[in-house]
Amino acid sequence: MSEMTVQVLEESLGKTVLVRLKGGRSLRGKLKGFDQHLNLVLEDSEDVSDSENIKKLGSIIVRGDNVVIISPPPR
């Protein structure tokens, strides 16, 4: 993982991020932690894949090999 990636993720800690996963699923939640494998800990997370049917998931761990993209909050 590059230094810039780590910096952006560290700046996003405690803020809401959008995470796209393999298979097309999208999650939104507060980033509480991450590691070098891009495993993520999200709090107050929601499955926003279907904008008409948002599912609350609570606190979850997302395995890094499923992550396609992480969209940080606006600066």
FIBA-67901 format. One record per residue (C-alpha): chain; x, y, z; residue number from 1; residue in three letters. Coordinates in steps of 0.05 Angstrom, whole numbers, padded with zeros to 5 digits. Last residue first. Example, Ala and Ser with C-alpha at 12.3 -4.5 7.8 and 13.67 -1.06 7.14 Angstrom:
# FIBA-67901
+----+--------+--------+--------+-----+-----+
: ch :      x :      y :      z :   i :  aa :
+----+--------+--------+--------+-----+-----+
:  A :  00273 : -00021 :  00143 :   2 : SER :
:  A :  00246 : -00090 :  00156 :   1 : ALA :
+----+--------+--------+--------+-----+-----+
***
This chain:
# FIBA-67901
+----+--------+--------+--------+-----+-----+
: ch :      x :      y :      z :   i :  aa :
+----+--------+--------+--------+-----+-----+
:  A : -00241 :  00354 :  00041 :  75 : ARG :
:  A : -00296 :  00311 :  00012 :  74 : PRO :
:  A : -00303 :  00243 :  00046 :  73 : PRO :
:  A : -00260 :  00186 :  00021 :  72 : PRO :
:  A : -00284 :  00140 : -00035 :  71 : SER :
:  A : -00256 :  00070 : -00026 :  70 : ILE :
:  A : -00251 :  00026 : -00087 :  69 : ILE :
:  A : -00251 : -00048 : -00106 :  68 : VAL :
:  A : -00251 : -00078 : -00036 :  67 : VAL :
:  A : -00264 : -00154 : -00033 :  66 : ASN :
:  A : -00190 : -00171 : -00020 :  65 : ASP :
:  A : -00191 : -00123 :  00039 :  64 : GLY :
:  A : -00242 : -00161 :  00081 :  63 : ARG :
:  A : -00295 : -00114 :  00107 :  62 : VAL :
:  A : -00306 : -00115 :  00182 :  61 : ILE :
:  A : -00374 : -00093 :  00206 :  60 : ILE :
:  A : -00408 : -00048 :  00258 :  59 : SER :
:  A : -00481 : -00033 :  00242 :  58 : GLY :
:  A : -00512 : -00065 :  00180 :  57 : LEU :
:  A : -00569 : -00018 :  00163 :  56 : LYS :
:  A : -00601 : -00036 :  00096 :  55 : LYS :
:  A : -00617 :  00017 :  00044 :  54 : ILE :
:  A : -00675 : -00004 : -00001 :  53 : ASN :
:  A : -00689 :  00051 : -00052 :  52 : GLU :
:  A : -00616 :  00067 : -00063 :  51 : SER :
:  A : -00601 : -00006 : -00077 :  50 : ASP :
:  A : -00526 : -00018 : -00066 :  49 : SER :
:  A : -00528 :  00027 : -00005 :  48 : VAL :
:  A : -00512 : -00027 :  00047 :  47 : ASP :
:  A : -00505 :  00013 :  00111 :  46 : GLU :
:  A : -00451 :  00020 :  00163 :  45 : SER :
:  A : -00458 :  00053 :  00231 :  44 : ASP :
:  A : -00385 :  00032 :  00244 :  43 : GLU :
:  A : -00336 :  00007 :  00191 :  42 : LEU :
:  A : -00272 : -00033 :  00203 :  41 : VAL :
:  A : -00233 : -00043 :  00140 :  40 : LEU :
:  A : -00185 : -00096 :  00115 :  39 : ASN :
:  A : -00140 : -00060 :  00066 :  38 : LEU :
:  A : -00085 : -00113 :  00072 :  37 : HIS :
:  A : -00039 : -00063 :  00108 :  36 : GLN :
:  A : -00092 : -00050 :  00161 :  35 : ASP :
:  A : -00155 : -00008 :  00170 :  34 : PHE :
:  A : -00194 :  00026 :  00226 :  33 : GLY :
:  A : -00256 :  00064 :  00248 :  32 : LYS :
:  A : -00283 :  00086 :  00180 :  31 : LEU :
:  A : -00354 :  00111 :  00189 :  30 : LYS :
:  A : -00401 :  00076 :  00140 :  29 : GLY :
:  A : -00425 :  00068 :  00069 :  28 : ARG :
:  A : -00426 :  00003 :  00032 :  27 : LEU :
:  A : -00434 : -00012 : -00042 :  26 : SER :
:  A : -00444 : -00081 : -00073 :  25 : ARG :
:  A : -00424 : -00091 : -00146 :  24 : GLY :
:  A : -00396 : -00162 : -00143 :  23 : GLY :
:  A : -00329 : -00140 : -00118 :  22 : LYS :
:  A : -00339 : -00085 : -00067 :  21 : LEU :
:  A : -00348 : -00010 : -00069 :  20 : ARG :
:  A : -00335 :  00028 : -00005 :  19 : VAL :
:  A : -00364 :  00097 :  00010 :  18 : LEU :
:  A : -00332 :  00133 :  00069 :  17 : VAL :
:  A : -00360 :  00169 :  00130 :  16 : THR :
:  A : -00309 :  00200 :  00176 :  15 : LYS :
:  A : -00275 :  00175 :  00239 :  14 : GLY :
:  A : -00212 :  00157 :  00202 :  13 : LEU :
:  A : -00212 :  00190 :  00133 :  12 : SER :
:  A : -00147 :  00228 :  00144 :  11 : GLU :
:  A : -00114 :  00161 :  00161 :  10 : GLU :
:  A : -00143 :  00131 :  00097 :   9 : LEU :
:  A : -00116 :  00188 :  00055 :   8 : VAL :
:  A : -00047 :  00183 :  00087 :   7 : GLN :
:  A : -00045 :  00107 :  00079 :   6 : VAL :
:  A : -00062 :  00113 :  00005 :   5 : THR :
:  A : -00009 :  00167 : -00004 :   4 : MET :
:  A :  00044 :  00124 :  00029 :   3 : GLU :
:  A :  00029 :  00068 : -00020 :   2 : SER :
:  A :  00000 :  00000 :  00000 :   1 : MET :
+----+--------+--------+--------+-----+-----+
***
